[in-house]
Amino acid sequence: MHKQHTAISTETHQLAMEMIEKLKSKQYNNSNHAALFAEFSVLFYIRSEYDEAHRWSIEALKQLRPWLPAGIIVDVLRQAAKSCVVKREFQKADLLIKEAVYLAREIFDTDHPKYSDVLTDYGFFLLNFDSISNSVTIYKTALDIRRTIFGRTNLHVALAHKDLAYALYVHEYSSGRFDDASEHAGIAIDIMERHLPPNHLMLASARRIKALILEEIAIDNASTPLSEQNLLLKSECLHLSALEMSKTAFGERNVQTAKHYGNLG
């Protein structure tokens, strides 16, 4: 999401809000806004405005009705769960994401993209809830489903590799065995670079993860200074690249930009 796209999404959000107010003023109460409010939450989540993301996800939950399409219900539950995770409301997130997993499995079965999407968010919950080993297992399953559906060089598959790479990085932090994490991060970057322009924001997260892994490998190579310095230089270049992408998309005063500054430091 570059600055131009951010401006367009902000404008679209404002237009949608005006339309809702017009409907209210005409006392038209038959429209359901669950999907729309969930998209509002996604917008603020991407912009790292987590209070607003959480607020809109709760509003989306309030709009849920049994007759809504299953895909909308699942997406609202997923987004509400993610918003609760970043607000550290883990008990609520647990209930929401498990309901989404059960519903997606029942309605779409286990070989459907929607099920892999839900598993990705379940992995995110588990990773943040310090159930790291289970998180790795869930991310691997999500990757397998996406590879079967989309093939090996699809962007959805790249994102699954990126998520698994980070989970493996966290999981192996104490052991120092980062080969698998490094491989998945590298595959994610290769696929993204094949399909995306060089400054695309999607690459920022993948490069950041690869950089973090290279740092740890460098520390393990401290006995061979040339190898250590080479790895640290590669890591610095990746962090600088990710930082520039974040600044272009979000500006200086943003949580994501701060995260990249911290990693570079």
WOCOR-V708289 format. One record per residue. N is the residue number from 1. RES is the residue in one letter. NEAR is the number of other ideal C-beta (glycine too) atoms within 8 Angstrom. Layout:
n | res | near
N | RES | NEAR
N | RES | NEAR
//
This chain:
n | res | near
1 | M | 8
2 | H | 9
3 | K | 8
4 | Q | 6
5 | H | 8
6 | T | 12
7 | A | 8
8 | I | 8
9 | S | 10
10 | T | 9
11 | E | 8
12 | T | 8
13 | H | 10
14 | Q | 8
15 | L | 8
16 | A | 10
17 | M | 8
18 | E | 8
19 | M | 8
20 | I | 10
21 | E | 8
22 | K | 8
23 | L | 10
24 | K | 8
25 | S | 6
26 | K | 6
27 | Q | 5
28 | Y | 7
29 | N | 5
30 | N | 3
31 | S | 6
32 | N | 7
33 | H | 10
34 | A | 15
35 | A | 11
36 | L | 9
37 | F | 14
38 | A | 16
39 | E | 8
40 | F | 14
41 | S | 18
42 | V | 10
43 | L | 12
44 | F | 12
45 | Y | 14
46 | I | 7
47 | R | 10
48 | S | 9
49 | E | 8
50 | Y | 12
51 | D | 7
52 | E | 10
53 | A | 15
54 | H | 13
55 | R | 9
56 | W | 13
57 | S | 17
58 | I | 10
59 | E | 11
60 | A | 18
61 | L | 11
62 | K | 6
63 | Q | 11
64 | L | 9
65 | R | 7
66 | P | 3
67 | W | 3
68 | L | 10
69 | P | 5
70 | A | 9
71 | G | 7
72 | I | 11
73 | I | 12
74 | V | 14
75 | D | 10
76 | V | 17
77 | L | 14
78 | R | 14
79 | Q | 14
80 | A | 16
81 | A | 15
82 | K | 14
83 | S | 15
84 | C | 14
85 | V | 14
86 | V | 10
87 | K | 9
88 | R | 5
89 | E | 8
90 | F | 11
91 | Q | 6
92 | K | 10
93 | A | 14
94 | D | 10
95 | L | 8
96 | L | 13
97 | I | 15
98 | K | 9
99 | E | 9
100 | A | 15
101 | V | 11
102 | Y | 8
103 | L | 12
104 | A | 14
105 | R | 10
106 | E | 5
107 | I | 8
108 | F | 8
109 | D | 7
110 | T | 6
111 | D | 7
112 | H | 11
113 | P | 10
114 | K | 10
115 | Y | 14
116 | S | 15
117 | D | 11
118 | V | 14
119 | L | 14
120 | T | 13
121 | D | 13
122 | Y | 13
123 | G | 15
124 | F | 12
125 | F | 15
126 | L | 12
127 | L | 12
128 | N | 8
129 | F | 10
130 | D | 4
131 | S | 8
132 | I | 11
133 | S | 7
134 | N | 8
135 | S | 14
136 | V | 13
137 | T | 8
138 | I | 12
139 | Y | 15
140 | K | 9
141 | T | 10
142 | A | 16
143 | L | 13
144 | D | 8
145 | I | 15
146 | R | 14
147 | R | 11
148 | T | 7
149 | I | 10
150 | F | 9
151 | G | 6
152 | R | 5
153 | T | 6
154 | N | 10
155 | L | 10
156 | H | 11
157 | V | 15
158 | A | 15
159 | L | 11
160 | A | 15
161 | H | 14
162 | K | 14
163 | D | 14
164 | L | 14
165 | A | 18
166 | Y | 12
167 | A | 14
168 | L | 13
169 | Y | 15
170 | V | 9
171 | H | 10
172 | E | 12
173 | Y | 7
174 | S | 4
175 | S | 5
176 | G | 7
177 | R | 6
178 | F | 12
179 | D | 6
180 | D | 9
181 | A | 14
182 | S | 13
183 | E | 9
184 | H | 13
185 | A | 17
186 | G | 9
187 | I | 10
188 | A | 15
189 | I | 12
190 | D | 8
191 | I | 14
192 | M | 14
193 | E | 9
194 | R | 7
195 | H | 7
196 | L | 10
197 | P | 4
198 | P | 6
199 | N | 8
200 | H | 9
201 | L | 10
202 | M | 11
203 | L | 16
204 | A | 14
205 | S | 9
206 | A | 15
207 | R | 13
208 | R | 14
209 | I | 15
210 | K | 14
211 | A | 15
212 | L | 11
213 | I | 14
214 | L | 14
215 | E | 11
216 | E | 12
217 | I | 11
218 | A | 13
219 | I | 8
220 | D | 7
221 | N | 10
222 | A | 8
223 | S | 3
224 | T | 7
225 | P | 6
226 | L | 6
227 | S | 9
228 | E | 12
229 | Q | 8
230 | N | 8
231 | L | 13
232 | L | 11
233 | L | 8
234 | K | 10
235 | S | 13
236 | E | 10
237 | C | 8
238 | L | 13
239 | H | 14
240 | L | 9
241 | S | 11
242 | A | 16
243 | L | 12
244 | E | 9
245 | M | 13
246 | S | 15
247 | K | 10
248 | T | 9
249 | A | 12
250 | F | 10
251 | G | 7
252 | E | 5
253 | R | 4
254 | N | 11
255 | V | 7
256 | Q | 11
257 | T | 14
258 | A | 8
259 | K | 10
260 | H | 14
261 | Y | 9
262 | G | 7
263 | N | 11
264 | L | 9
265 | G | 4
//
